[in-house]
């Protein structure tokens, strides 16, 4: 499966400022071509790339006052092999974190999913979050947590992922957050999903059910959204003037009628969300 992913970002920098981006495909993703540029007028910045323990690629630079244009494009061929998970990582993803307070939802999780384990637990949590939460762009806040979302019953992809993660951790199953590109997603944007650790492998859970899990391209992995922000900055003001994200699956062959049909691997309706799928 070939996928093309792009991100365009225009920033207004109020002063010289430390910028950290996570918008490129993670280490290990089989990228056949890739271009990442940071330009400000005639100036082209060369960032420092930092790779964390999960394979997330961070690009850091000091931007000067003015308009900064960020452009990313990559072509991904097939799927990569999964990275081994250490005991320390598994323990880390059992603990409560800033947006996934598994200790605060412990009692609810134990009542809701009592006696359920393994694959059945993953399916039950996925179904519960998908049916009890309403996708509502623009109403949730960047500081909302799993507890907030459980109370309000609404949110966007990051909120769905946080609830899934908190509930699974409360049931003693390691769970983590993944930012990704999602072909076929509507509305198109950076996407967020959860991953559950079972029998030595990570399986992806998309509570929104707005994307086909087999087409996802990993960007970053962490405890929650705080570890996977597409932009963080320190030392001044940054205004986000424009953001455009796109991702699509390149069809293996043209359709018989010549129309642009959504490839099955990018069609959310073609995903059996009860099945176990890995995000490579």
C-alpha positions in Angstrom: 0.0 0.0 0.0 1.4 3.4 -1.0 0.4 6.5 0.9 1.2 10.1 0.4 1.1 12.5 3.5 1.5 16.2 3.6 1.5 19.0 6.2 1.6 22.8 5.6 2.0 25.3 8.5 2.4 29.1 8.5 3.5 30.6 11.8 3.8 34.2 13.0 6.7 34.4 15.3 6.7 37.3 17.7 10.4 37.0 18.6 13.3 34.7 18.5 11.9 31.5 19.8 12.7 27.8 20.4 10.4 25.6 18.2 9.9 21.8 18.3 7.9 20.1 15.6 6.6 16.5 15.4 5.0 16.3 12.0 7.2 13.8 10.1 6.7 10.1 9.8 8.2 8.2 12.7 11.5 6.4 12.5 11.0 3.0 11.0 8.1 4.0 8.8 9.1 2.8 5.2 9.4 6.2 3.6 10.5 6.1 0.0 10.7 9.9 -0.4 10.5 12.8 2.1 10.9 16.5 2.2 10.7 18.8 5.2 11.5 22.5 4.9 11.4 25.6 7.2 11.7 28.9 5.3 11.4 32.5 6.3 11.7 34.8 3.2 15.0 33.9 1.6 16.2 32.1 4.7 16.1 28.3 5.0 16.5 26.8 8.4 18.2 23.5 9.1 16.6 21.8 12.1 18.2 19.4 14.6 16.5 16.0 14.5 16.0 14.3 17.8 14.6 10.7 17.9 13.0 9.6 21.2 12.8 6.1 22.6 9.6 5.3 20.8 10.9 6.4 17.4 9.2 9.8 17.3 11.2 12.3 15.3 11.4 15.8 16.7 12.8 18.7 14.7 14.1 21.6 16.6 15.2 25.1 15.5 15.4 28.7 16.7 13.1 30.8 14.6 13.4 34.5 14.3 10.6 37.1 14.4 8.4 37.0 11.3 6.5 34.5 9.2 7.8 31.0 9.1 6.5 28.5 6.5 6.8 24.8 7.3 6.2 22.2 4.6 6.3 18.4 4.8 5.6 15.7 2.2 6.4 12.0 2.3 5.6 8.9 0.3 5.2 5.7 2.4 5.5 2.2 0.8 4.0 -0.7 2.6 4.3 -1.3 6.4 7.3 -1.4 8.7 8.1 -4.0 11.2 7.1 -3.2 14.8 9.6 -2.1 17.4 10.2 -4.3 20.5 8.7 -2.9 23.7 10.9 -3.0 26.8 9.6 -3.9 30.3 10.2 -0.3 31.3 8.0 1.0 28.5 5.2 -1.3 29.4 5.4 -0.2 33.0 5.4 3.5 31.9 2.2 3.0 29.9 0.5 1.5 32.9 0.9 4.6 35.0 -1.5 7.6 35.1 -0.4 10.6 33.0 -1.5 14.2 32.6 -4.5 13.6 30.3 -5.1 10.0 31.1 -5.8 9.8 34.9 -6.4 6.1 35.2 -6.3 6.4 39.0 -9.3 8.8 38.8 -11.4 6.5 36.5 -10.4 3.3 38.3 -13.7 2.7 40.0 -15.7 3.3 36.9 -13.5 1.1 34.8 -13.7 -1.8 37.3 -17.5 -1.6 37.4 -17.9 -1.2 33.7 -15.5 -3.9 32.5 -15.5 -6.3 35.5 -14.4 -9.8 34.5 -13.3 -8.8 30.9 -9.7 -9.4 29.8 -7.5 -9.5 26.7 -9.0 -9.1 23.3 -12.5 -8.8 24.7 -11.4 -5.9 27.0 -10.0 -4.0 24.0 -13.2 -4.5 22.0 -15.4 -3.6 25.0 -13.5 -0.4 25.8 -13.5 0.6 22.1 -17.2 0.0 21.8 -18.0 1.9 25.0 -15.9 5.0 24.0 -17.3 5.0 20.4 -20.9 4.9 21.5 -20.7 7.1 24.6 -18.8 10.0 23.1 -20.0 12.5 20.4 -17.4 13.8 17.9 -17.7 17.6 18.4 -14.9 19.7 16.7 -14.3 23.1 18.3 -16.0 22.4 21.6 -13.3 20.6 23.6 -10.3 22.4 25.0 -6.6 21.6 24.6 -6.4 21.1 28.4 -9.4 18.6 28.5 -8.5 15.2 30.0 -10.1 11.7 30.0 -12.0 12.7 33.1 -13.4 15.8 31.4 -14.4 13.9 28.3 -16.1 11.1 30.3 -18.2 13.9 32.1 -19.1 15.8 29.0 -19.4 13.0 26.5 -17.9 15.0 23.7 -14.6 15.7 22.1 -12.3 15.1 19.2 -9.8 12.4 18.4 -7.3 13.2 21.1 -10.2 13.1 23.7 -11.4 9.7 22.5 -7.8 8.4 22.7 -7.3 9.7 26.2 -10.5 8.0 27.5 -9.5 4.7 25.9 -6.0 4.9 27.4 -7.2 5.8 30.9 -9.8 3.0 31.0 -7.4 0.4 29.7 -4.7 1.4 32.2 -7.2 1.3 35.0 -7.8 -2.4 34.0 -4.1 -3.1 34.2 -3.5 -3.1 30.4 -0.7 -0.9 29.1 -2.0 1.7 26.7 -0.4 4.6 24.9 -1.2 7.5 22.6 -0.2 7.8 18.9 -0.4 10.8 16.6 -0.7 9.9 12.9 -1.7 10.8 9.4 -5.0 9.2 8.5 -6.0 8.8 4.8 -9.7 9.1 4.3 -10.2 11.1 7.5 -13.1 13.6 7.5 -12.5 16.3 8.5 -8.9 15.9 7.5 -6.3 16.9 10.2 -3.6 15.3 12.2 -5.3 12.3 13.9 -4.9 10.6 17.3 -5.5 7.0 18.3 -4.8 4.8 21.3 -2.8 1.6 21.3 -3.2 -1.4 23.7 -0.4 -3.8 24.7 -1.5 -7.4 24.6 0.7 -10.6 24.4 3.8 -8.7 23.4 2.2 -6.5 20.6 0.5 -3.1 20.3 -3.0 -2.9 18.8 -4.5 0.3 17.6 -7.9 1.5 18.8 -9.7 4.4 17.1 -12.7 5.4 19.2 -13.8 7.9 16.6 -14.0 5.3 13.9 -13.4 8.0 11.4 -10.4 6.4 9.7 -9.3 2.9 8.5 -6.6 1.7 10.9 -4.7 -0.2 8.3 -3.9 3.0 6.4 -2.5 5.1 9.3 1.0 6.5 9.3 2.6 6.9 12.7 4.1 10.3 13.6 4.7 10.2 17.3 4.1 7.9 20.3 3.8 8.8 24.0 1.9 8.7 27.2 -0.8 11.1 26.0 -1.1 14.3 23.8 1.5 16.1 25.9 4.2 13.9 24.4 2.9 14.1 20.8 2.1 17.8 20.1 2.7 18.7 16.5 4.3 22.0 17.7 5.7 23.1 21.1 7.6 26.3 21.7 9.4 28.2 24.4 10.5 31.8 24.9 7.9 33.9 23.0 4.7 34.2 21.1 3.7 31.9 18.2 0.6 32.5 16.1 -0.8 29.6 13.9 -2.0 31.4 10.8 -2.6 28.4 8.6 -2.6 24.6 9.0 -3.4 22.1 6.2 -2.9 18.4 6.6 -3.7 15.8 3.9 -3.1 12.0 3.4 -4.3 9.6 0.8 -3.8 6.0 -0.4 -2.6 5.7 -3.9 -4.9 3.2 -5.7 -3.2 0.1 -7.0 -5.2 0.4 -10.3 -7.7 2.9 -11.7 -11.4 2.1 -11.2 -13.4 0.6 -14.0 -15.6 3.7 -14.3 -12.7 6.1 -14.1 -14.2 7.8 -11.1 -12.2 8.7 -8.0 -13.4 6.1 -5.5 -11.9 5.9 -2.0 -9.5 2.9 -1.9 -10.7 0.2 0.5 -7.7 0.6 2.7 -8.6 4.3 3.3 -12.3 3.7 3.8 -13.4 3.8 7.4 -16.5 1.7 6.6 -14.2 -1.1 5.4 -12.5 -1.5 8.8 -13.8 -4.2 11.2 -13.2 -2.3 14.4 -13.6 -5.5 16.5 -10.4 -7.0 14.9 -6.9 -6.6 16.2 -4.8 -4.3 13.9 -1.3 -3.1 14.5 -0.1 0.5 13.7 3.4 -0.1 12.2 
